[in-house]
């Protein structure tokens, strides 16, 4: 298995070759992310681990492209650990309750 830091440049090279950075923008990549999350949802509904894994990977690819368009490199400028730490600090003290299978935070 490759180190994820080795794959980010390959993802960006792939996207560059296909014109995603030249002809796309953050809005188009955000819409693409929503499409991939839809595929993830479909995989979850079908209880299909292969589809779920594939869709999560696709989401990471799109997030990499979105970050590039925002001039952010996960492995350099904004390591995934920084993203996760930020997210953790946002949720660690959050209070709320489960409702219909979803955690709803208190206001």
N, C-alpha and C positions, 0 to 999 in steps of 0.2 A: 504494500500500500504506500502510496506517495504521501509525503508531508504536504499538508494543505498549503503551506507557504510556497511550495514549488508549483502548485496548481494555479494560484491566483494570476501569475504572469501569463500562463498559458491560456487562461480564460480571457484575459484582456487582449492577448494577441489574436485569439479566435474572433473576438468581438470586433476588433480593429479591422481584420481582414474582411469582415462581412458588412462594414460600414455602420455598425451600431453607434459608434461614437461620433461619426461624421454626420449621419442622417437622423440619428435618434436624439432623444433628450430625456431629461429626468421624468417628464410626464409620461412619455411612451414606455419607459422602463417601469414606472410605477403601475401602469395599466398591465404590462406584461407580468409583473409580480402578482397582481390580482388574478390573472389567468392561471398562473402556476399554483396559487393557493386554491383556486377552484379545482384543479386536478388533484391536489392534496386532499381536499374535502371528498372528492369522488373516491379516491383510494381508501380513505378512512371509512366511508359509508359501505364500500364493498369489502371491507376488512381484508385488503390486499397489501401485505407488507412490501412486496416489490414495487407496486405503484406508489406507496407512501414514501419509500426510500428514494425513488426516482424523483418524485415531486419535491421533496425536501432539497435534494441536490440541485434541481432546476431553480428553486427559490434562491439558493446560495449563489448560483451563477448570475441570476438577474440582480441580486443585491450587490454583487461584485461590480456589475456594469453600472448600476445606479450610483454606487460609490465613486467609481471612476469618473462619471459625468459630473460628480460633485467635487472632483479633485481629491478624493480620499482613497488611500490604499490601505486595506485592512491590515496587511502584514507590516506596514511601515508607519503610517500616520495614525491609524486607529485599529490597533490589534484587537482581535476578537475578544481577548481577555478584558480590554477596556470597555468594549460594548457590553459584555456580560456583567462586568462589575457595576457599570452604570445602571443596567436593568435591575440587577440584584438590589442595589441601593434604593431604587424606586419602589420595589415591591416588598422588601424584607419586613417592614413594619405595617404593611397594608392590612387593614381589617375588612371583613366582609363576610359573605355567606355564599353557599352553593345554591343555585336556583336553576332547575331544569338542566343539570349537568354543566353549568357554567358558573365560574366564580364571579360574583358581582361585588365590586369594592364599595365600601361605605364612602359617602361623599364627604 
